Amino acid sequence: MKTLLGNYLNTFKGLSREVWWLALITLINRAGTMVIPFLSLYLKEDLHFTVSNVGWIMSAFGFGSVAGSWLGGKLTDKIGYYKVMVGSLFFSGLLFMSLQLANTFATVCLGIFVVMLVADAFRPAIFVALNAYSKPKNRIRSLTLIRLAINLGFSAGPAVGGLIITGLSYSGLFWVDGLTCILAAILMVQVLNPKKVKVLDTVINENPTSAYKDKAFIIFLVAMALFGIVFLQYFSTIPIYYKDAHRLSEFEIGLLLGANGFLIFIFEMPLIKWLENTQYSKLGLMFTGALLTGLSLLVLNLTHWTGILIIGMLFMTFGEMIAFPFSNAFAAERAKNGNQGEYMALYSISFSIAHIFGHNAGLQMANSMGFNATWFIMSGIALICALILFSLNKKLITLKH
């Protein structure tokens, strides 16, 4: 047991102090984002919107995310990642607290859009910050540490969120979410003052290439958008499926979603460390991750046994653990050739586009065709994503030789 613990802790060695601070800031921020997993339920159960209306509101979520990621990338290249990150955290905190005041379809759509516009400006900025604070050889593990912080936050968030809903109602979530964003901003100002921190990897390109002209990168982004559409079902359609098809309570839903984050916290870093030392390419590993994520939805159609939900969650968890760190690292590698903010903004936008179409498509299909047909279609989309990644991997290997 001592050896096992020692091997686990060794996977974290060599990461910079600044990356650890970024991870803690992310943990505080994400632990508070317990609104997100319950958003579709809040809109349906508390505000009494129809499933169709919830789908369109989640599309507003996606449009705000696209705009925020684009804006964050532009601002990062112009004023730097630090100012963007602090501003995004602080103002999104204020906006999250005010979002509970919106109660009509139009005001909720507008409120969600503005919140995501400000909140997701953070995403390209933190990717660029990680590039600056990480040695090149540690970059994938640095990205994985940030994901661990995100998922540890998400593992606590839904479980605590379920208790808050039970004890205080949904409005309590907005207060906690907003206050933790502001707390994360204050901590960042205290511990990551740009005059005192050490930059380990500075990239200066005199003639940077445009990410829009990088054809391989654009194809990769299409695959990531498709992957996002499938993955995001776990944040909109799946919670409603758990409640309507399997009669789970909000607390039970929170525990099941929280188990995903807990498993990632335990297994992801050792898994990534091991996979880094194999001969598999980043795109080849993403191919496997996409297949596992599609399989996580496909198995839900095999039986009405509630235990299948745990099996599906396990498939999704391992698919996510493999796909996200290596897709992130692939994007960061390509970004070395151009404007880093632009590259990482487009990478973030690929998932924002998934927010526009994924939530709405899943909810509309579930409403009109039922959950079983929805899971078959989403599994098919995951397969298309995997085939695109497989083809791109072969093409890039051919170009190298």
N, C-alpha and C positions, 0 to 999 in steps of 0.2 A: 504493500500500500504506500509506504514511504517512497519507494522508487517510482511508482506511478505518479505520485504527487510531484516528485522532483522533475520527472520528464515533462509533466504538464507545465510547471513553472518555467522550465527552460525554453519553452516555445515563446515566452514573452521577453527573453533577454535581448539586449541590444537596441531596444526601442528608445527614442529620445524622450527626455523629460517633457518637452513641449507636446509630443504626441499623447503622452499620458494625461496631461492637462486637458487637451482637446477631447480625449475620451471621457474624462470626468464631466466636462461641460456638456457633452453630448448626452451622457447618462442622465444628468439632472433634467435636461431639456426633454428627452424622450420619455422619461418616467412620467412626466406630466402630460404627454400627448395621449392621454387615455380617452380623449373625446373621439379620436379618429376611428378606432375599432367599433365604437358604439354609435357612430354618427348616423348610419342608415337606420339603426333601431330607434335612436332618438327622434329622427324625423318621422318615422312611421308610428311609433308608440306614443310619443309625448306631444308632437305637433299634429299628429293624425293626417299626415300626407299620404296619398296613395303610393303604391310601389312605383308606378310610372313617374309620378312627380319626384320621388326620391332619386330615381335614375337620372332625371334632368338636373337635379341639384348637384349630384355627384359629377355630372359633366361640367358644371360651373366650377367645381373643385379642380377638375383637370385643366380647364382653360386658365384659371388663376395660377396653377402650378407651371404651365407652359410659359406664361408671361413672366412669372417670378424667376424661373430658371434662366430665361433669356436676359432679363434685366440684371440678374445677379452676375451672369457671365460678363456682360458689358461693363458693369460697374467695377467688377474685380480687375479687369484689364486696365481700367482708367484710374481708380482710386485705391486699389489694393484690397486683398481678401479680408484684412483685419477690420476695417471700417464697415465693410458689407456685413460681416458676421455679427458684430456687436449691434449694429442698427437693426438687422433682421430679427435678432433675438428679442431686443427690447420692445420694438413696435409691434411685433406679432403677439407678444404677451398682452399688451393693451387691447389689441384687436380681438384676441381669443375671449377675453373677459366681456367685451361688449357684444360679442356674437350672440349671446343668450337673449339679447333684447330683440333680435329679429324673429318674427313669428308668422310672417306671410310668405307665400311662395317667392315673390319678387325680392323682398328684403333678405330672405335667407340666401337666394342665389347670389345677390350682390355681395352680401356679407362674406359668404364662403369664398367668392372670387377674390375679394380684397385681402382676406386673411392669407390665402395661399400665395397671392402676388408678393406679399411681404415675407412670409415664412420661407418660401422656397427659393428666394434670392440667396439664402444661406447655403444651398447645396453645392453649386459650382465653386463658391468661395472656400468651403471646407476641403474640397478635393485639391484645390490649388495650395491651400495651407499645408495639407499633408505632404504634398510634393516638396514643399519648402523645408518642412521640419523632419523629413525622413531621409536617411541614406538610401541610395537607389536599391541596394541589396535587401533593405528592410521594408520596401514600400508595400508589398502585398500583405505582409504581417501587420504593418501600421494601419492599412485599410481594414484589415480583419479585426484589429482591436477596436476601431471606431464602430464597426458593425456589431461587435460584442457589446459595446456600451449601448448602442441603439436597441439591441435585442434584449439585453438585461433590463433596460428601461421598459420595453414593451412587455416583458414577461411579468414585471411588477405592475405596470400600468393597468392592463385589462383586469387583473385580479382585484386590485384595489378599486379600480373603476366600478366593477360590479358591486362591491360593498358600498361605495359612495352613492350609487344609484339607489340601492336598497334602502340606505339610511337617510340620504339627504335629497334625493331626486337628481335628475340630469343636470340641473343648473350648477351643482357643486363641481361637476367635472370642468366646466368652463373657468371657474375661479382657480382651481388647482392648476389647470393647464397654463393659464395666463401668468400666474405668479411664478411658476417654475421657469418659464421662458425668461422672465425679467431677472430671476435669480441667476440663471445661466449667463446672462449678459453682464451682470455685476461681477460674477466670478471671473469671467474672461478679461474684463478690464483690470482686475487685480493681479492676475497671474500670467497673462500673456501680453504684457506691454511690449509693443514692437521695438522699443529702445533697449529692452533688457534681454529679449529672447535670442536664441542662436539659430540662424538659418543654415541648414546643412546642405541644401542642394538648390543653387540659384541657376535658373535657366534664362539666358538672354539670347534671343534670336534677332539678328539684324534684319533679316528678310524672312519673317515667318510666313509659312504657307497657310492658306485658308482651309479650315476644316471642311467647308462646303465643297472643296475640290478634291478631297480625299475619298475616292470612290469606295475603297474597301471599308473605310470608316462609316460611310453612309449606309452601306449594306449591313454592316454590324448593327447600326442604330435601328434599322428596320426589324432585325431579329430581336433586339432588346425591347422594342415597342410591343411586339407580339408576345414576348415572354411576360412583359408587364401586364398585359391584358389578362393573361391566365392567372398570374400570381395575385393580382389585385382582387380577384374574386373572394379571397380570404378576408377582405376588409369591407365588403358590402353584401354580396349575395350569400356567401357562406354563413355569416351570423344569422341572417333571416332563415336560411335552410336549417341551421341547427335548431332554431326556435320553432319554426312551423312544421318541419318534417320529423324532427326527433324530440320535440317538446322540452328542450333544455332551457333552464332558467338563465337570466343574465349572468348570475354568479358562475354557473357551470360553463357558460360560453366564455367568460373571462378566464377561467382556469384552463380551458382547452387551448385558447389562443395564447395564454401566458406560458403554457408548456412548450410552445414553439420557441419562444425566446430563451427559456431556461435550457433547453436542449442545445441551442446554438451556443449559449454561454459555456456549456460544458465541453462540447465536441468540436466546435468550429476551428479554433486555433490549432489543436493537434492535427486535425484533418488537413488543414491548409498547409501546415508545416510538412506533413507527409507527402501531400500531392505535389508540392513545390519540388521535391526531390525525385519525382518520377519523370518519365520521358514524355508524358502527355503535354500537348500544347494547351495554351489558355483557351483557345476556341474549342479544342477537343473536349476539355473539361466542361465548358459551358454547354456543349451538346448533351452531355450526360445529365447535367443539371436540369436542362429543359425537358428531357424525357421523363425524369423522376417527378417533376412538377406536374406535367400532364397526367402521369399515372396516378397522382394523388387525388385527382378529381374523377378519373375513370373508375377507380375502385369503389367509389361511393354508390355506383349503380349496380354493384354485384349482390348486395344484400341490404335488408332493412335493419340488420343488427347494429345497434348503436356503437358497438366496439369498432366498427369499420371507420368511424370518425377518427379514432386514435391512429389507426393504420394509415389513413389518408394524410393525417397531420405529420406523421413520421416521414412519408415519402416527400411531402412538400418541404419539410424542414431540411432534409438532406439535399434536395434539389436546389433550394435557396442557398444553402451553405456553400455549395460548389459553384453555382452560377454567378452570384453577386461579386465575391471578392475578385474572381478572375476576369469578369467583364469590366470591373472597375480598373483593374491593373492594365488590361488591354487598352482601355481608353486613355489612361495616364501615359502609357508608352507612346501612343500615337500623338498625344498632345505635346510631346517634346519637340515636334517638328513645326509647331505653329503657335498661335496665341492660346495659351493654356486655358484662360477663362472661356474663350470661344468653344474650344474642344469639350471642356467639362460641362459647359452650359448645354451643348447639344446632347451630351450623354444624359444629363438630367432631364432634358426636354423629351427624350425618347420615352422615359417613364411618365412624364407629365401627359404626353399624348395618350399613353395607356390609361391614365386617369380619365381623360375625356371620353374615350370609347369603352374602356373595360368595365367600369362600374355600371354605366348606362346599359350597355349591351347585355351584360349578365342579368341585370335586374329586369330588363324588358323581356328577354328570352324566358327567364324563370316565370314571369307573370303571364306570358302568352302561351308558352310551350311546355312549361313544367321544368322541374329541376333536373330530371334524368336527361332530357334532350339537351339542356344547357351544358351539363358536364360532358356529354359526348362531343359537342361542338368545341368546347374549350380545350378538350384533350386533342382534338384535331388541329387547333391553332398551335398548341405546344409542339406537335409533330412537325408542322410547317416551319416553326422557329428552329427546331433542331436540325432539319434538313438544310436550311439556309446557313446555319453555323458550320455544318459539316462541309458544305460546298465551298464556303469562304475559306475554311481551314485548308482544304486541298489546294485552292487557288494560290494562297499565300505561300504554302510550302513549295509549290511549283516555281513561283517567282524567285524564291530564295536560291533555288538550284539552277 
